[in-house]
Amino acid sequence: MNITFTRVIQRTVNLDGQVARVETSPLEGGGVFVHLGILRQSRKFVIVKNRNAREMEHTLHEIFIWSFLNHEHIHRLLGTMTTFGNPLSSVAEYMTRGNAYNYVQNRRVDPAPLLLGVARALLYLHSHPLGPIFHGDVRGKNVLVTDDGRALLTNFSCSCLHDRSSNMVSSSPLPGSLRWMAPEGIEEEDLTVDLAAGRDVWAFAMTIMELVTRQPPFEGINSRNLIIVRILRGMPRRPRCMRNEWWDLCTPCWKLEPEQRPDMMTLVHRIETMLSSRRSRFGDGHRDSDFNEDDDDKGNDSLIPQPTDELSSTVQVWCSFHIT
Protein backbone atom coordinates (compact mmCIF):
# COMPACT_ATOMS: atom_id res chain seq x y z
CA MET A 1 0.00 0.00 0.00
CA ASN A 2 1.43 3.35 -1.08
CA ILE A 3 1.08 5.80 1.82
CA THR A 4 2.30 9.24 0.79
CA PHE A 5 2.95 12.39 2.79
CA THR A 6 0.20 14.22 0.87
CA ARG A 7 -2.29 11.43 1.55
CA VAL A 8 -1.62 11.54 5.29
CA ILE A 9 -1.85 15.34 5.47
CA GLN A 10 -5.19 15.28 3.66
CA ARG A 11 -6.60 12.82 6.21
CA THR A 12 -5.59 14.70 9.36
CA VAL A 13 -6.20 18.03 11.08
CA ASN A 14 -3.27 20.41 10.67
CA LEU A 15 -2.25 21.77 14.08
CA ASP A 16 0.70 23.91 12.96
CA GLY A 17 0.88 27.00 15.16
CA GLN A 18 -1.66 25.61 17.64
CA VAL A 19 0.71 23.65 19.89
CA ALA A 20 3.47 25.16 22.02
CA ARG A 21 6.39 23.30 23.54
CA VAL A 22 6.42 22.80 27.28
CA GLU A 23 9.87 21.20 27.56
CA THR A 24 13.12 21.79 25.75
CA SER A 25 14.39 18.20 25.48
CA PRO A 26 12.11 15.41 24.21
CA LEU A 27 12.09 11.89 25.60
CA GLU A 28 13.72 9.45 23.19
CA GLY A 29 13.46 5.69 22.78
CA GLY A 30 13.62 3.28 19.87
CA GLY A 31 14.11 6.10 17.38
CA VAL A 32 10.94 7.85 18.60
CA PHE A 33 10.98 11.39 20.00
CA VAL A 34 8.16 12.36 22.36
CA HIS A 35 7.57 16.02 23.22
CA LEU A 36 5.20 17.47 25.80
CA GLY A 37 3.16 20.33 24.40
CA ILE A 38 0.04 22.31 25.11
CA LEU A 39 -2.82 23.30 22.85
CA ARG A 40 -3.12 27.08 22.83
CA GLN A 41 -6.91 27.17 22.54
CA SER A 42 -8.01 24.44 24.95
CA ARG A 43 -4.94 24.57 27.22
CA LYS A 44 -4.81 20.78 27.23
CA PHE A 45 -1.50 19.00 27.46
CA VAL A 46 -0.63 16.90 24.42
CA ILE A 47 2.02 14.44 23.32
CA VAL A 48 3.79 15.30 20.07
CA LYS A 49 5.51 12.23 18.61
CA ASN A 50 7.88 12.01 15.68
CA ARG A 51 10.77 9.98 14.33
CA ASN A 52 14.04 10.63 12.62
CA ALA A 53 13.39 12.06 9.15
CA ARG A 54 15.04 8.96 7.64
CA GLU A 55 12.21 6.87 9.10
CA MET A 56 9.40 8.83 7.49
CA GLU A 57 7.87 5.58 6.21
CA HIS A 58 7.17 4.48 9.79
CA THR A 59 5.60 7.82 10.71
CA LEU A 60 3.37 7.85 7.63
CA HIS A 61 2.30 4.25 8.24
CA GLU A 62 1.26 4.85 11.84
CA ILE A 63 -0.55 8.15 11.29
CA PHE A 64 -2.39 6.87 8.21
CA ILE A 65 -3.86 3.89 10.08
CA TRP A 66 -4.50 5.95 13.22
CA SER A 67 -6.47 8.51 11.20
CA PHE A 68 -9.20 5.93 10.49
CA LEU A 69 -9.83 5.12 14.16
CA ASN A 70 -12.57 6.49 16.38
CA HIS A 71 -13.55 4.46 19.45
CA GLU A 72 -13.95 5.03 23.17
CA HIS A 73 -11.05 2.66 23.91
CA ILE A 74 -8.67 3.98 21.23
CA HIS A 75 -6.29 6.85 21.99
CA ARG A 76 -7.55 9.58 19.67
CA LEU A 77 -5.33 11.23 17.09
CA LEU A 78 -5.92 14.99 17.40
CA GLY A 79 -3.97 15.93 14.29
CA THR A 80 -0.53 16.39 12.78
CA MET A 81 2.17 19.05 12.66
CA THR A 82 4.94 19.86 10.21
CA THR A 83 6.61 22.57 12.30
CA PHE A 84 7.76 20.76 15.44
CA GLY A 85 11.38 20.17 14.50
CA ASN A 86 10.44 17.32 12.17
CA PRO A 87 8.73 17.00 8.76
CA LEU A 88 5.73 15.24 10.32
CA SER A 89 4.53 14.69 13.90
CA SER A 90 1.41 13.16 15.42
CA VAL A 91 -0.47 14.97 18.20
CA ALA A 92 -2.56 13.19 20.83
CA GLU A 93 -3.85 14.01 24.29
CA TYR A 94 -1.47 13.48 27.21
CA MET A 95 -2.72 10.92 29.77
CA THR A 96 -1.57 11.75 33.28
CA ARG A 97 -2.14 8.22 34.61
CA GLY A 98 0.38 6.80 32.17
CA ASN A 99 0.30 3.27 30.76
CA ALA A 100 -1.58 0.23 32.05
CA TYR A 101 1.51 -1.75 33.04
CA ASN A 102 2.76 0.99 35.36
CA TYR A 103 -0.76 1.73 36.56
CA VAL A 104 -1.44 -1.81 37.84
CA GLN A 105 1.75 -1.82 39.91
CA ASN A 106 -0.59 -0.40 42.54
CA ARG A 107 -2.13 -3.72 43.64
CA ARG A 108 -5.37 -2.03 44.58
CA VAL A 109 -6.02 -1.40 40.88
CA ASP A 110 -8.25 -4.05 39.32
CA PRO A 111 -6.86 -4.91 35.86
CA ALA A 112 -10.13 -6.49 34.71
CA PRO A 113 -11.88 -3.29 33.47
CA LEU A 114 -8.70 -2.27 31.64
CA LEU A 115 -8.50 -5.66 29.92
CA LEU A 116 -12.15 -5.46 28.89
CA GLY A 117 -11.41 -2.05 27.35
CA VAL A 118 -8.46 -3.44 25.41
CA ALA A 119 -10.57 -6.36 24.20
CA ARG A 120 -13.27 -3.98 22.97
CA ALA A 121 -10.66 -1.88 21.19
CA LEU A 122 -9.28 -4.96 19.42
CA LEU A 123 -12.79 -6.10 18.47
CA TYR A 124 -13.37 -2.66 16.95
CA LEU A 125 -10.12 -2.91 14.97
CA HIS A 126 -10.74 -6.45 13.75
CA SER A 127 -14.26 -5.56 12.61
CA HIS A 128 -13.51 -2.08 11.29
CA PRO A 129 -16.07 -0.88 8.69
CA LEU A 130 -13.33 -0.27 6.10
CA GLY A 131 -11.88 -3.75 6.63
CA PRO A 132 -9.97 -5.48 9.44
CA ILE A 133 -7.12 -3.61 11.10
CA PHE A 134 -4.62 -5.49 13.26
CA HIS A 135 -2.71 -3.79 16.05
CA GLY A 136 0.47 -5.84 15.90
CA ASP A 137 1.94 -4.82 19.27
CA VAL A 138 -0.56 -5.41 22.06
CA ARG A 139 1.06 -5.02 25.48
CA GLY A 140 0.49 -3.12 28.73
CA LYS A 141 2.72 -0.20 27.81
CA ASN A 142 0.69 0.37 24.63
CA VAL A 143 -2.44 0.92 26.70
CA LEU A 144 -2.96 4.33 28.29
CA VAL A 145 -5.27 5.05 31.23
CA THR A 146 -7.62 8.04 31.33
CA ASP A 147 -8.39 10.04 34.45
CA ASP A 148 -11.55 7.97 34.98
CA GLY A 149 -9.66 4.67 34.63
CA ARG A 150 -10.61 3.83 31.04
CA ALA A 151 -8.16 1.90 28.85
CA LEU A 152 -7.03 3.46 25.56
CA LEU A 153 -5.13 1.32 23.07
CA THR A 154 -2.33 3.33 21.45
CA ASN A 155 0.82 3.03 19.30
CA PHE A 156 -0.14 1.88 15.80
CA SER A 157 3.39 1.79 14.37
CA CYS A 158 3.21 -2.02 14.03
CA SER A 159 -0.39 -2.13 12.78
CA CYS A 160 -1.47 -3.50 9.42
CA LEU A 161 -4.52 -3.39 7.14
CA HIS A 162 -6.43 -5.99 5.17
CA ASP A 163 -5.94 -5.50 1.43
CA ARG A 164 -9.21 -6.62 -0.15
CA SER A 165 -7.72 -6.75 -3.66
CA SER A 166 -5.25 -9.49 -2.74
CA ASN A 167 -7.08 -10.82 0.34
CA MET A 168 -3.78 -10.47 2.19
CA VAL A 169 -2.71 -8.20 5.03
CA SER A 170 -0.28 -5.38 4.30
CA SER A 171 3.00 -5.81 6.13
CA SER A 172 4.04 -3.48 8.92
CA PRO A 173 7.40 -1.70 8.63
CA LEU A 174 8.10 -2.58 12.28
CA PRO A 175 7.83 -5.85 14.25
CA GLY A 176 5.92 -6.13 17.50
CA SER A 177 7.43 -6.59 20.98
CA LEU A 178 9.14 -9.98 21.27
CA ARG A 179 7.86 -11.16 24.68
CA TRP A 180 4.24 -10.77 23.55
CA MET A 181 4.81 -12.25 20.08
CA ALA A 182 3.09 -15.41 18.81
CA PRO A 183 5.35 -18.26 17.58
CA GLU A 184 4.35 -17.71 13.95
CA GLY A 185 5.39 -14.06 14.29
CA ILE A 186 9.03 -15.02 14.82
CA GLU A 187 9.46 -15.84 11.14
CA GLU A 188 8.42 -13.49 8.36
CA GLU A 189 5.61 -14.81 6.19
CA ASP A 190 2.72 -13.51 4.14
CA LEU A 191 -0.09 -12.52 6.46
CA THR A 192 -3.66 -13.63 6.00
CA VAL A 193 -6.57 -12.23 8.02
CA ASP A 194 -6.61 -15.31 10.26
CA LEU A 195 -2.87 -15.12 10.92
CA ALA A 196 -2.93 -11.40 11.73
CA ALA A 197 -5.97 -11.73 13.99
CA GLY A 198 -4.44 -14.75 15.71
CA ARG A 199 -1.28 -12.79 16.50
CA ASP A 200 -3.30 -10.05 18.19
CA VAL A 201 -5.25 -12.66 20.18
CA TRP A 202 -2.02 -14.33 21.37
CA ALA A 203 -0.56 -10.96 22.39
CA PHE A 204 -3.80 -9.99 24.14
CA ALA A 205 -3.60 -13.15 26.27
CA MET A 206 0.01 -12.31 27.11
CA THR A 207 -1.19 -8.84 28.11
CA ILE A 208 -3.82 -10.40 30.38
CA MET A 209 -1.07 -12.38 32.09
CA GLU A 210 1.14 -9.27 32.24
CA LEU A 211 -1.47 -7.06 33.92
CA VAL A 212 -2.88 -9.74 36.23
CA THR A 213 0.58 -10.77 37.47
CA ARG A 214 1.98 -7.25 37.15
CA GLN A 215 5.08 -8.66 35.47
CA PRO A 216 6.18 -8.80 31.82
CA PRO A 217 6.07 -12.23 30.12
CA PHE A 218 9.12 -14.46 30.64
CA GLU A 219 10.49 -11.97 33.12
CA GLY A 220 13.27 -14.30 34.29
CA ILE A 221 14.68 -14.74 30.77
CA ASN A 222 17.00 -11.97 29.60
CA SER A 223 18.54 -13.48 26.47
CA ARG A 224 16.70 -12.66 23.24
CA ASN A 225 17.58 -16.06 21.78
CA LEU A 226 16.28 -17.89 24.85
CA ILE A 227 13.05 -15.87 24.73
CA ILE A 228 12.59 -16.94 21.10
CA VAL A 229 13.21 -20.59 22.03
CA ARG A 230 10.66 -20.32 24.83
CA ILE A 231 8.04 -18.72 22.57
CA LEU A 232 8.45 -21.44 19.95
CA ARG A 233 7.74 -24.06 22.62
CA GLY A 234 4.21 -22.72 22.97
CA MET A 235 2.08 -21.37 25.78
CA PRO A 236 3.80 -19.98 28.88
CA ARG A 237 3.75 -21.66 32.26
CA ARG A 238 0.90 -20.72 34.54
CA PRO A 239 1.89 -18.13 37.16
CA ARG A 240 0.92 -19.19 40.69
CA CYS A 241 -1.01 -15.97 41.31
CA MET A 242 -3.20 -16.27 38.19
CA ARG A 243 -6.81 -17.14 38.96
CA ASN A 244 -8.61 -19.96 37.15
CA GLU A 245 -10.98 -17.62 35.32
CA TRP A 246 -8.12 -15.72 33.71
CA TRP A 247 -6.02 -18.79 32.96
CA ASP A 248 -8.99 -20.58 31.37
CA LEU A 249 -9.60 -17.49 29.23
CA CYS A 250 -5.98 -17.32 28.05
CA THR A 251 -5.16 -20.93 27.25
CA PRO A 252 -7.25 -21.17 24.02
CA CYS A 253 -5.55 -17.95 22.85
CA TRP A 254 -2.19 -19.74 22.95
CA LYS A 255 -3.02 -22.60 20.60
CA LEU A 256 -0.21 -23.07 18.10
CA GLU A 257 -2.57 -22.92 15.12
CA PRO A 258 -3.72 -19.27 14.81
CA GLU A 259 -7.02 -20.30 13.19
CA GLN A 260 -7.94 -22.27 16.32
CA ARG A 261 -7.67 -19.29 18.64
CA PRO A 262 -10.89 -17.53 19.71
CA ASP A 263 -11.87 -14.27 18.02
CA MET A 264 -12.13 -10.98 19.88
CA MET A 265 -15.93 -11.05 19.97
CA THR A 266 -15.74 -14.31 21.94
CA LEU A 267 -13.15 -12.87 24.31
CA VAL A 268 -15.11 -9.66 24.91
CA HIS A 269 -18.21 -11.72 25.71
CA ARG A 270 -16.29 -13.97 28.12
CA ILE A 271 -14.75 -11.05 30.01
CA GLU A 272 -18.11 -9.26 30.19
CA THR A 273 -19.70 -12.44 31.55
CA MET A 274 -16.88 -12.84 34.06
CA LEU A 275 -17.29 -9.30 35.39
CA SER A 276 -21.09 -9.53 35.42
CA SER A 277 -20.91 -12.74 37.42
CA ARG A 278 -18.48 -11.18 39.85
CA ARG A 279 -20.77 -8.17 40.38
CA SER A 280 -23.84 -10.34 40.90
CA ARG A 281 -22.05 -12.38 43.55
CA PHE A 282 -20.13 -9.71 45.38
CA GLY A 283 -21.44 -6.30 44.27
CA ASP A 284 -19.47 -3.46 42.70
CA GLY A 285 -17.25 -3.10 45.75
CA HIS A 286 -15.72 -6.57 45.42
CA ARG A 287 -11.98 -6.75 45.08
CA ASP A 288 -10.50 -9.64 43.17
CA SER A 289 -8.41 -11.94 45.37
CA ASP A 290 -5.49 -11.11 43.08
CA PHE A 291 -5.21 -7.90 45.11
CA ASN A 292 -3.28 -7.73 48.34
CA GLU A 293 -5.45 -6.03 50.96
CA ASP A 294 -2.37 -5.33 53.06
CA ASP A 295 -0.85 -3.13 50.38
CA ASP A 296 -0.35 0.50 51.17
CA ASP A 297 -3.73 2.24 50.72
CA LYS A 298 -2.61 5.14 48.60
CA GLY A 299 -5.40 4.98 46.04
CA ASN A 300 -5.02 5.35 42.31
CA ASP A 301 -3.71 8.90 42.48
CA SER A 302 -0.34 7.53 43.60
CA LEU A 303 -0.01 6.14 40.07
CA ILE A 304 -0.22 9.56 38.41
CA PRO A 305 3.25 10.54 37.19
CA GLN A 306 4.38 13.69 38.95
CA PRO A 307 6.28 16.27 36.86
CA THR A 308 9.76 17.26 37.85
CA ASP A 309 10.20 20.62 39.56
CA GLU A 310 11.84 21.94 36.39
CA LEU A 311 8.98 20.80 34.15
CA SER A 312 6.36 22.03 36.64
CA SER A 313 8.04 25.44 36.73
CA THR A 314 8.21 25.55 32.93
CA VAL A 315 4.51 24.70 32.64
CA GLN A 316 3.53 27.37 35.15
CA VAL A 317 5.62 30.05 33.46
CA TRP A 318 4.37 29.10 30.00
CA CYS A 319 0.73 29.10 31.10
CA SER A 320 1.13 32.46 32.83
CA PHE A 321 2.74 34.34 29.97
CA HIS A 322 2.24 32.55 26.64
CA ILE A 323 -1.35 31.27 26.45
CA THR A 324 -3.76 33.79 25.02
N, C-alpha and C positions, 0 to 999 in steps of 0.2 A: 504494500500500500504506500503510495507516494504522498507523504505528509509534508507540505511546503510551509515556509514561513508565512506567506500571504494567506494561505488557507487557515492557519491557526489564528492569525490576527483578525481575520474576518469573523471567526466564531467566538471571539472573546471581547469583553468590555475593556477598552483602553483606559488605564488608570494613570497614564503619564501626567505628572504635575499634581496628582491628588494624594500621593503618599510621601511622607517625610521620614527621613531616617531618625531613629532613636539612638542607635549605637554607632560607633565608628568602625568597629571590627566585627565582621560577621563570624558566626560559627561555621566551621568547615569539617566535613567528613565524607569520605568516599567520593571526592570530586564535586560535592554539592556545597554550595554556599547559602547559608540561611541568615537573613537580616531581620531585625526587629524594626518595624515601621509603625506609622500611625496615619490613619485616614484623616485628612484635614477636615472634611465635612462632618463625619459622624464621631470623630475622636476615638474610634475603636483601634485597638492594637491589631496589627496584622503581621503575618510572616511573609517575607518576600524571598522566594527561593530561585536560585539560578545555578548554572553549571559553567564550567570553563567553556569559552566560545568554541573550542575544538570539538566539544561534545554536544553541539547544537541538535543533532539527531535525537539524542535522548530527551532533551528539553521539549522539542516539538512533539515527540511521541507521547510523552506524559500529558502535556497540556491539551493536545488534541482529544485524547480519550476522556480526560477529566471534563472537558467542555460539554460532553453529552450527558453528564450525570447530575441528577437532581433527586435526592432522597433524604429522608430525615436521619438516616444513619450513614450518610456519606459526607465527608468534609467538603464544604462547598467552595468551588473556585470563584473568587470574586472578580478576577480579571487578570490582565497581563500588563507588563510595563516594558518599555524599551529604553528607559533612561535611568536605570538603577545600577550603572556600572557594568552592564552586560547587555548584549543584543536583545535578549528576551528573558523575562522573569515571570513567574507565577505569583499571584497574590491571594492569600487565604487568611481567614480570621485566626488570630492567636488564641490558643486554648490554655488557660492558666493552670488547669489541673494536669496538663501534660499527657503522657501516653498511658495506656492501660496496664502495661507491665509494671511501670513504676507506681502507678496508682494502687494496685492490689498488694503492694508490699505492706500497706497498712492492713493487717489481718482482720480488721473489722469491716473491710469493704467486701461485699458479696460480689464475686465475679459473674454470677449467673445472669443478671440483667445486661451486663456488658456483652457477654457471649451471645445472648439472644439478639442484641442489636447488630453484632457482627454477622450473625447468621442471616438476619433480614437484609442486611446490605448485600451480602453475597447472592442471596436469592434474587434481589433486584438486578444485580449485574448479570447473572446467568439467564435471566428472563427479560432482558432489556428489550424495549419495543423495536429498536433498530437492529436487533440481533444480539446474540450472547456476547458478553464481555467477561473476561476472566482476569482476576486481580493479579495473580502470579507471585505474590509475596505477602501472604497472610501471616501475621505474627503480632504479638502484643504491642510492640513499639510502632507498628503501623496502624494503631487504633488510638485515636485521641478521645479525651473525656471532657464533655461540656460541664459548665458550672452546675447543671442539674443532674449530672451523673450519666448522661446519655453517651453511648459509644458512637464514634464517627470513624469509619474506615477511611484511610488516607494513603498517600504515596502510590501513584499509578504508573511509576516508571518501569515496572516489570509487567504491566498489563498487556493484554492482547485482545484482538477483535476477531469475530467470525467473518470470514470472507465468503459470502453466499455464492459468488461466481465459481469458486473452486471447491466449495464445501470444506475448506481447510481453515485453520486458525493462523492469522498473521503472527509471525514470530516477534518476540520482544527483543529490543537491543540489549537488555540487561537480564541476567539470571536472577532468580529469587534467592532468599537467604538459605544457606545450606542446611542448617539444623531442622528446618521446617519442610524441607524438600522431600517429595515422594521419590521412591526408587527409580521410576521411569524418567524422572526429571534430571537424573545424574548424567544421562547420555542424551545428546542432541538428536532429535528425530522430528519428523513432520507431525504437527499437532492436529488432531481431530477435535471435534467438540467434546466427545466423551473423555479424551485424554486430558484436555485442558480443564474441564470441569472436575475430573477426578483428582487432579493436582491440587486445586483449590480446596476440595473436600479433605484430602489428606492433611494439608497445611492447617485447615481450620481445626481438625482434631488435635493436631500438635499444639495449636494455640489454646484449646480448651485445657489440655494438660499443663501448659505453661502458666496460665492464669490461675488455675485451681491449685497447683502446687507452688506457685509463685517462684518458679525456677525455669530457666530455659531448657529446652530438650537436650538430653545427653550432656548435662552440665559437667559431669566428671571426665569427659573426653575432650582433650584440648588439641589433638592432632587432626588436621583436616582429613588426612587419608584414613584415619581410624573412624572418623565420623562417617565418611562415605561407606566404609566397610559395614559399619553398624546399620546404616540406612538400608543398604542392599539386603541385609538379613531379614528385613521386614519390620513389623510393628514393635514399638518400644516395650520395655518391661513395665509392668504396672507399678507406679509409685505407691508406697504404703499408705499415704494420706489421701489417696484418690477414692472417693465414694463409689459404690456400685453403680449408681445411676449415671454418673459421668463416664465411668469406664465402659459400661455397656453401650453407651452412646458412641464412644470413640472407636471401639474395636471394629465395627463394620467399615468404618472410614479408612482403615489401614489394610484392607484387603489388597493383595498384590496386583490383582487385575483391576484397573481403574473403572471399567464398565460395571463391576460388581459393587462398587461403593454407592452408598445412598446419595440421592440428590439433595440440594439445599432445601427444597420444599419439605421433604421428609424430616430433615434435621430441625428446621424451624418448628414444625408441628410437634416434634418430640420434646424440644426444650420448652415450648409453650405449655405442653401437657405436664411436664415435670414441675414447672413453676406454679401452675394452677393447682396441681395436687398438693404441693407444699403449702400453698396459701389456705386451701380448704382444710388441711389438717392442723395447721399451726397458726394461721392468721398472718397478716402482713408483717408483724413484728418478729417472726421467727428468724433466727440466725442459723445458717447451715452449720453442722457440726465440724465443717472444715475450719471454722473460725475459732481462734483461741480466746476464750472469754477473759483470760488473765492478762491479755495484751494491754498495753498502755492505752487508756481511753482518751485519745486525742481527737477523735472524730476525723472526718474526711478532710477538713481544712488543713491538717498537717501535711497533706499530700500536695498542696498547692506550692509550686516552685516560688521561692521568694527571690526577688531581684537583688543583685548586689547593690551596695551603697552607691557605687559609681553610676550604675544604670538607673537606680531610683532617682538620684540627683539629676541625671541627664533628662529623664522623663519629666520631672517636675519643672525644670528650667524650660524645656521645650514647650510644655503645655502652657506655661505662664506667658511666654513671649512670642511664640511662633504660630499658634493656632488662631485663625481668625474666622 
